[in-house]
């Protein structure tokens, strides 16, 4: 039995050494002059800085609304509204009100992202760090997207649903504004005039739509922050970022 245990231990040790050597070889090729711990620390710091900056930018009032790259418009199937807006009583005002509230809901939701991002960053392995360091400009962002999307969806959607149900101006919620808009639109769409104009009734789960758009906007901003750190030495606000990403500049 002792011989068997010894044999198994030897195999495990040798296998472990082989895997360790693979990591060491990979590290040496990717980051000469840096320790594996420094690479890991640098990538975690980059993710932390990038995710915090992105969330802070979007969580501010008008963070989504006044940024055309991430602004949440009406759902695609509702874009027909703009073509027939004059046929809808108070249509212009209804559209503006709904879009304002969609973006406000997203701005509220992204404030909650930090703990989930922090947990994913803490869980990053050395192998993850090497793959990110030698990866594309958005490799760190894609790591976060892969490891946090479902958790963020589960967190965001109920909060967005609550936000959309919140009574705001004139004691009317976003969902009520959306219902008013789509109800009026669908009346016209189902009428003879609407049929002649090829209008199609709208059916959309607003909380699901806003949640997905909020996530898309958040990861877009994280990717931009990551690229800044990779490309711009001035964006490397700590010594570890300067050391790790500076080693890649050449």
N, C-alpha and C positions, 0 to 999 in steps of 0.2 A: 504493500500500500504506500509506504514512504517513497519507494522508487517511482511509483506512478505519479504521486503528488509532485515529486521533484521534476519529473519529466514534463508534466503539465506546466509547472511554474517556469521551467526553462523555455518552453515553447512560447508562453505568454510574454516573457521578458524579451526574447529575440524578436517576436512579432512587434512588440511595443517599440523596441529600438529601431526596427525597420520603418515603422510609421513616423517615429520621431525624426529619423534621418531624412525622410521625405519632406517633412515640414521644415527642417533646418535647411535643406537644399533649396526648397521653394523660397524661403525667407531670404537666403543669401543672394538668390538671383533677383528678387524683387526689391529688397531694401538693404543693400550693402551699407554697413556702418551703423545700423540700428539693431537694437535687440528686439526679440519677438514681443516682449512686454511693451516696449515703446510703440511698436506698430499697433498693437491692440489698444493701448491707451489713446494714441493719436486718432484712430478711427472712431473710437467711442466718443471722444471729445468732439470730433467733426459732426457726428450724428447728433450729439446733444445740442451743440451750437446751432446747427442747421434746422433741427426740428423746433427748437425754442423760438428762433427768429421767425420761422415760417408761421408758426401758430400765433405769435404776438402780432405779426403784420395783419393776419386775416381776422383776428379777434377784435380788432379795433372797430369803432363805428365806421361804416362804409368800407371796411377791409375787403369785402366781396363786391359790394354795390358799385363802387367807383373804380374798380380795377377791371378793365374790359377783358383781360385774359382769364379771369375767374368768375366774373359776374354771372349770376344764375338768372337766366331768362326763362320765359315760359317753356314748359316741356315741348319737345319737338312737334308732337302731334297737335299742339295748341298754337303753333306758329301761324296757322291759317287765320287765326283771330285778327292778326295785323292787316291781312288782306281785305277783311270784311268789317273792319272796326266801325265804319260809319253806319253799318246796319244794326249795331248793338247799342241800345240806350245807355249812355254814359260809358261807353266802351273804353275810351282813352284813359279816363280816370281809373276805371277798374283794373286795367292792365298795369298801370303804374303802381297802384296800390298793392296788387298781388306780388309784383316783382320786388318791390321794396321789402315786403315781409318775408319773401323767400330768402333774400339775402341776409336779413336780420337774423333769421333762424339759423342759418349757416354760421354767421359770426358768433352767435351764442354757443353753438355746438363745439367749435374748434378749441374753445377755452379748456375743454375737458381732455384734450389729447395728450398732454404732457406725461401723466403717470403711465399710460400705455406705452408711449415711446420710451420712457425711462426704463421700463421693465425689459423691453426688447433689446435695448442697448446693453443693459447689464448682462443679458444672456448671450451676447455675442461671443463666439469662440475665436481662437487664434486663426483657425482656417478661414472663418468668415472674414476676419480682418484682412488677411492676405488677399483673398479673392476680391474684396472691395478695393483695396489699395491699387491692385493691378487691373481693375475693371474699368468700365466706361465712366463717363463723367457723372452718371446717375446711379452708379452701382450701390452706393450707400442708401440712396433713396429707395431703390428696388428691394434692398434687404428689409427696410422698414415696411414697405408696402406688402411684401410677402409675409412678414411676421406679425403685422398689426392690423391689416385690413379688416379681418372678421371681427376682432375685438372692437375696433373703432366703429364699425357698422352697428354692432350690438349696443354700443354706448351712445352713439349719435342719434340713431333713429328714434328711440323713445323721447329723447330730449327735444329733437326737432318736432316730433308729433305734438309734444306739450307746448312748444313754442308756437306752432301753427294754430293751436287751439286757444292761445292766450288772447284775451280781450284787449284790444288796443284802441286806436282812434275810433271815436264814435261807438265804443263798446262793441266792436265787430272784430272777430278773429280772422287770421289769414285764411283758414279753411272756409270760413263763411264768405270772405271776399272771393275766394276761388270758386266756391259753389255758385255765388251770384254771377260771376263772370261766365262760367261754363253753362249754367242754366240758361242764361240769356242767349248765349251763343248757340247752344243746342236747340233752343226753340226755333231760332232762325234756320239752323242747319237742317232741321226736320221739316221746315215749311216748303212750300212750292218754290219760293224765291231761293232758299238755300239749296234745294235740289238742282235748280237750274244753274246755280253758281258752283256746283260740285263741292259743297261744304260737307265735311264729315264730322259727326258728333265726337266730342272729346270725353275720354274716360282715362283718368290718370290717378295713381296713388301718390299723392303729393309728398308725403313724408319719405317714401322710398326714393323718389326722384331727387329731392333736395339732399338727402343723405349721400347719395352717390355723387352728386355734383360737388358737395362740400368736401368729400374725400378726394375727388379729382383735383380740386383747387388746392387743397392742403399739400398733396404730394407734388404738385407742380411747383409750389413755392419751396418745398424742401429741396427739390432737385436744383432749383436756381441758387439756393443758399449753398448747396454742396459744390456746385460748379464754381462759385465765387472762391470758396476755400481752396479748391484745386488750382484755380487759374490766377488768383489775385493774392499775392503775399500780404497785402494790407488787410485782407479778411481773416488772416490767421492770428487770432487775438490772444493766443497763449503760446508759451514756449514749446509745448509738445506738438501743437499744430505746425508751428514753424519748422520744427525739426523733421517731423514725419513727411509733410507734404513738400517741404523744401528739398528733401532728398530725391523727390520725383521730378523736380523742375528741369533737370538736365535731360 
